[in-house]
Amino acid sequence: MVEVTELAAGELKNLLEQENKQDHALRIFVAGMGCSGLSYGLTLDDTKKEDDLETTSNGVRLLMTSDVHESLDGAEVDFVDNERGKGFVINNPNAPKCGSGCSC
C-alpha cells in the first residue's frame, strides 16, 4: 500500500482547494525508466479508469494501476522543501539502489 505523509496530505489538500479540484485524486503513474528502474509521475485526475485501484491515505484519494500499486508497495508520497527546491516525492523502498547505466 502507498501511504501519503501528513505533510504531503496537507500540501495536496491546499493545492486541490487552490485549483478548485476537491473532487480530484492524486494519480501515480509510470513516467519512464531511469538508471535505478522505473520512475513515477504524479498528477491530479478526476477520472477513475476501469483498471485503476483506488485507495485513501491521510484523507487523500490515490489512483493507480495494479502494476504501479505492486511496484510501490510500502512506498510513501512525501513533500520536501529544502535548498534543492520543493515538491512532492515518492520514497520507494523497493527501488534498486543502482541499476545498469549508473555510476555508483
N, C-alpha and C positions, 0 to 999 in steps of 0.2 A: 504494500500500500504506500502511496505517496502522501507525505504529510506537508502541510503548509505551516511554517512557523508563525507565532503570534505577530511578530514584527511584519512579516510578509503579508499576512492576512489583513492587518491594519492598513498597510500601504495599498493593497489591492482594493479594499473596500473604499478607500478615499478616491482612488483612480476611477473606480466604477461610478461613484457618485459625481465626480467632476465631469466625466464623459457622458453622464446620463445613461448609463448602461447597466443599471442594477439587475436587469434580467439576464445578463451575460454570465458565462462561466469562463474559467481560465482553461484554455486548451493547450495541452502539451503534445508536441509532435516531433517526429524525427526531421531534423533540418539538414542532415548530411553526415558525412564521415570525416573524422579528424584522425590525428595520429594515435589518439587514445580510444578509438572506437567511435560509436555513434555520438553525434552532437544533437542537442534538442533545442527547440524553439518554443516560445510562449506567445499566445495571442488571446485576445478576448473574442468569444464566439457565443452566439445566441441560438445556434442550431445543433441539436444532438443528432448525429448520424446513426444509421442502423447498427453499425459495428462498434459504436462507442461504448465505453464503460464510463459511468458517472459515479463519482464519489464526492464526499464533502469533508473538508478538514478545516477546523477553526472558522467555520461559517462561510468558507469559500467553496463554490462548486468547481469541480475539476472534470474535464472531459479528455479522454484519450482512447486510442485503440487498445485492444488486449495485448498486442505485441509491445507497445510502449509501456503499458502497465507492468508487464512481466519484466522488462529490462530495467525498470525504475523501482522495483520492489525494495522498500526500505529507504528510498531517497526522500529528500526534503527540498521544498521550494523555500528559499530564504530571500531576504532583502539586504543588500550591503550598501554602505555609504562610507567610502574611505578615500584616500588620496588618489586612487586609480579611477574613481568615479562611483556612480551609484546606479543600482538597478537590481533586478531580480536574477537570482542564480539557482541552479539546480545542483545540489550536493548529492552525488550518486555514489554510494559505497561499492556498487557493483562495477564501476568503470575500471577498465585496466589502467594500471599506473603508467605503463609505457607501451606503446604499440609500434608496429613497423613504421619506419619513416621518422621516428623521433630520435633526437639526440639526447640521450639521458646521461 
